């Protein structure tokens, strides 16, 4: 297929930064750092203030690659194996799934798991299993 | 003041995502491809994030309330229902196909890449479609995390 380099230190450090952001958001606003919930709330904000903090944190997220570029001098490596039609199909499925599932990798997988929420643990185990099954089918059954 | 803080929290999250490899679909898919070109890096992302969040949350929840709000705003649902499990199962299928999850794709938007923009647009269509279907069956339903 296409190998990617094993990056334990960058991944551990990046993960720690993700955790730090989650802790700080809880400290500052008392909110869960879930990408799904933050994004979905933009389109149905409870108030102008509710909209403003969501937009602020999203703008911050978009700045991530720029910070990476400023520090390393290069853009982060992004390789998309999926074709454009499959990217669209996958995107629609992700959007529908996280809406019904009330969260994604950041909300359930990090914040909810860290709180030992039974719902988040169940959700995370479920999507990890179906992701692995899907990758197996796409790569080894269909892709052969 | 607090909006600047929240912006900086977004910067920390977005930087962590791109440094960790969560914004790189090839790396994400390789993590799940144990039968092929396996790359275990993402286990380290999850490990690093969970250790920091687990300890940090414990400290934060020792406070009466957050710095700028009257109370902590935490998801209150406790039941494991078909919606939660079914939705999560569906999400995993999409994540396996595309390699982007919402938290990975949003920071990746900052690169301006067309494929990321297309994925996020499709994801928004999925979110709106699902919310519309939910609004037909229930008066009000929103993502909580």
Interface residues (C-beta under 8 A of the other chain):
Chain A: X1 X2 X3 X4 X5 X6 X7 X8 X10 X11 X12 X13 X14 X15 X16 X17 X18 X19 X20 X21 X22 X23 X24 X25 X26 X27 X28 X29 X30 X31 X32 X33 X34 X35 X36 X37 X39 X40 X41 X43 X44 X52 X53 X56 X57 X58 X59 X60 X61 X62 X63 X64 X65 X66 X67 X68 X75 X76 X77 X78 X79 X80 X81 X82 X84 X86 X87 X88 X89 X90 X91 X92 X93 X94 X95 X96 X97 X98 X99 X100 X101 X102 X103 X104 X105 X106 X107 X108 X109 X110 X111 X112 X113 X114 X115 X117 X118 X119 X120 X122 X123 X124 X126 X127 X128 X129 X130 X131 X132 X133 X134 X135 X136 X137 X138 X139 X140
Chain B: X2 X3 X4 X5 X6 X7 X8 X9 X10 X11 X12 X13 X14 X15 X16 X17 X18 X19 X20 X21 X22 X23 X24 X25 X26 X27 X29 X30 X32 X33 X34 X35 X36 X37 X39 X40 X41 X42 X44 X45 X46 X47 X48 X49 X50 X51 X52 X53 X54 X56 X57 X59 X60 X61 X63 X65 X66 X67 X68 X69 X71 X72 X73 X74 X75 X77 X78 X79 X80 X83 X84 X85 X86 X87 X88 X89 X90 X91 X92 X93 X94 X95 X96 X97 X98 X99 X100 X101 X102 X103 X104 X106 X107 X108 X109 X110 X111 X113 X115 X116 X118 X119 X120 X121 X122 X123 X124 X125 X126 X127 X128 X129 X130 X131 X134 X142 X143 X144 X145
